[in-house]
Amino acid sequence: MELFSRNVCALWIMVLLEFLLETVADEEVLMNTKTEISDLKWTTNSGSKPEWEEISGLDEESNSVRTYQICQVDGLSSHWLRSKLIERREASQVYVELKFTMIECSSRTTHHRSCKETFNLYYYESDTDDATATHPAWMENPYTKVDTVAADFLLRKGGEKKFNVKTLRLGPLTKRGFYLAFQAQGACMALLSVRVFFKKCPALTRSLSVFPETVPRSLVQEAVGQCVANAVQPGPNPRPPKMFCGEDGQWEDQPTTTCTCLPGFEASHGDMECRVCPVGRFKMGSGPGPCSVCPDSSHTGETGSASCGCRPGFYRAPSDSPDTPCTRPPSSPRSPVPQVNDTSLTLEWSEPLDSGGRSDLTYSVECRMCPAPGVPCAPCGDGVNYRPSQTGIQGRRVSIWGLRPHTTYSFTVMALNGVSPLTLQGPAGDTINITTSPNVPVLVSGLRKIAATESSLTLHWNTPTQSHYRILQYQLRYCEKERGFEECSYHYMESNLNEVVLSDLRRATQYEVQVRARTLAGYGSFGQAVVFRTLPDDDSSSPVLVTGILIATGMLVLIIAIAAVICCKRRSHPPLDQHFPLTPASCGTVSDWLRAIKMERYEESFLQDGYTSMQLLTHITTDQGSAAFGNNSGWSSEEDPVQHRGSWDSKLNSRECALLSEASTHTHTHTCRRLLSLPENFV
């Protein structure tokens, strides 16, 4: 116990020291006179003697240092001391640490009323090292005053020798560098050392985030970090870690970060790093939390595992989480007990000895029918019914009916769980054989509808072929489907044949019907319920519907007849604006041809010109055609027929000219175009 307490104390001390080291500000020195090994050679300016004097001395550790001292008799004149250019680097705020001694005015041999025990500190910014003995001017402007420095400890005769330490801040600085200037007015003092530095927040690792060394440029400077190795930030667009660095070089508050260790890694050393999970341990996802021992029946043989694999013979279901134990299929159900009742069966069994380590245990029943010894058993088929079901049974009991009489069956009860489908072997089960009673009628099947009306249904079914007795009668029971068998009273009907007509039914109503057979052994079980519907229905037609169809058909026939008559009239009298490919050879006489092309008004002209036969008409020429259509002006073929167009206007129009072009085999179309000023593309 004592050893444990010591270890805990040591651990806390280490954590505390680490925290203190992290929170201490870093200082970057820009200038330190104690480290100079040669003369400083700073610039001085005095209105009178004495001046600042550079001398060698020893510090408190007896190290040789370069110092400046002055001892004025009065304070009527100013004595200036200016350093060389000090580059500020990346700092905007710098600190000046001064170590000095000051002699008490009353202890001086030549005491004057203007004696002072203070001095002034100034600085001057510049981008270049351009200071001279006269530039900048030795006055408060252009210099910037920092403060008037007073001594806390004064040297006196016989007194203790103590030096003063003062730290002053300069800034904000904007140029490349700056000069320090000291002004003494009536003081007797020694400037032992000057150290110029700036503060910065050190590199920090905290909360699985790394922040770089940060120089504050304002009161509070924001620092952007990143996650440590093997750590990430969850989410699609994570923000980088942030922390604030104070002007004093101290980190402020706690970081804002969401960094977490990757899968297979755990946080260690106070959230300073992400350590890999050792062999035999795993960490499933990113986030807080340590590595865990592999679940039961699983293992991992490598470091940094996000999950543990299952051992041989064990599995995880697809719905199982990777951090759950591996399981296996259950063993076989025990002691199945059958209770045979004619052609029905009730099976009960005991749960397996081994559930496989899972709670999702279910059972399935496999049925096979064995028709005769030596004949292979075959699946029972859809005629066998199960309650509550054949697969996915939650309890340890199942009822089976629809079996054939005097038939041997083999039933196998199997146990399954969530990993049973993953194994290459089938589920474990126990098998029993039973034989049904020979004196029970078989079930009636194949119930179907033959015809239907608004108030009746004609039904038919198959005659059972496996019965050992002759079927004496069939019994049907039916009920309206909307009410269900549990709420309505049954209606029964007997039939000696495998067909029946159910009458006095409600119109457009669904009925559930069942049928069973009766033999010398008694009634069998009712078969599966089948639903039928009275008219109107999809497979028949009511008188109203038939009447509507007949009316619609008659109207359609009437419309077709009218359309045929119109088409026939149009064909016998085609319009003039329609192309009529009727040639003279297709007509018996000239009169018939002219009437066919709607040009019967020119019949007299054709006959007077001698075109009395269709054979002469086929050889009509341009000039002859002109005469036939009434050209009595006496112009010849050499004359321009356009000049005589006025005599044609009342006799031949453009439509008739086009019809004549189609009817004649000679090219009088050009003449018609010219006479009527028709375009060349006129057809």
Sequence and secondary structure as in RCSB ss.txt:
>XXXX:A:sequence
MELFSRNVCALWIMVLLEFLLETVADEEVLMNTKTEISDLKWTTNSGSKPEWEEISGLDEESNSVRTYQICQVDG
LSSHWLRSKLIERREASQVYVELKFTMIECSSRTTHHRSCKETFNLYYYESDTDDATATHPAWMENPYTKVDTVA
ADFLLRKGGEKKFNVKTLRLGPLTKRGFYLAFQAQGACMALLSVRVFFKKCPALTRSLSVFPETVPRSLVQEAVG
QCVANAVQPGPNPRPPKMFCGEDGQWEDQPTTTCTCLPGFEASHGDMECRVCPVGRFKMGSGPGPCSVCPDSSHT
GETGSASCGCRPGFYRAPSDSPDTPCTRPPSSPRSPVPQVNDTSLTLEWSEPLDSGGRSDLTYSVECRMCPAPGV
PCAPCGDGVNYRPSQTGIQGRRVSIWGLRPHTTYSFTVMALNGVSPLTLQGPAGDTINITTSPNVPVLVSGLRKI
AATESSLTLHWNTPTQSHYRILQYQLRYCEKERGFEECSYHYMESNLNEVVLSDLRRATQYEVQVRARTLAGYGS
FGQAVVFRTLPDDDSSSPVLVTGILIATGMLVLIIAIAAVICCKRRSHPPLDQHFPLTPASCGTVSDWLRAIKME
RYEESFLQDGYTSMQLLTHITTDQGSAAFGNNSGWSSEEDPVQHRGSWDSKLNSRECALLSEASTHTHTHTCRRL
LSLPENFV
>XXXX:A:secstr
 HHHHHHHHHHHHHHHHHHHHHHS EEEEEEEGGG  S    EEEESSS   EEEEEE TTS EEEEEEEE S S
SS EEEE   EE TT SSEEEEEEEEEB GGGSSS  TT  SEEEEEEEEESS    SSSS SSTTTSEEEEEEE
 SS B TTS    EEEEEEE    SSEEEEEEEESS EEEEEEEEEEEEEB  EEETTEEE  B  SSSEEEEE 
EE TTEE  SSS    EEEEETTS EEEEEE   EE TTEEEETTTTEEEE  TTEE  SSSSS  EE  TTEE 
 SSSBSS EE TT B  TTS TTS  B      EEEEEEEETTEEEEEEE  S  TT S  EEEEEEEEE STTS
  EE  TT EEES SSSB SSEEEEE   TT EEEEEEEEE TTGGGSSS   EEEEEEE  SSS       EEE
EE SS EEEE    SS SS   EEEEEEEETTT TTTS  EEEEESSSEEEE S  TT EEEEEEEEEETTEE  
    EEEE SS TTS  HHHHHHHHHHHHHHHHHHHHHHHHHHHHHHS  TTS     GGGSSSHHHHHHHTT G
GGHHHHHHTT  SHHHHTT  HHHHHHHTT  S   TTS GGGGHHHHHTT  HHHHHHHHHH SS  HHHHHHH
HT  TT  
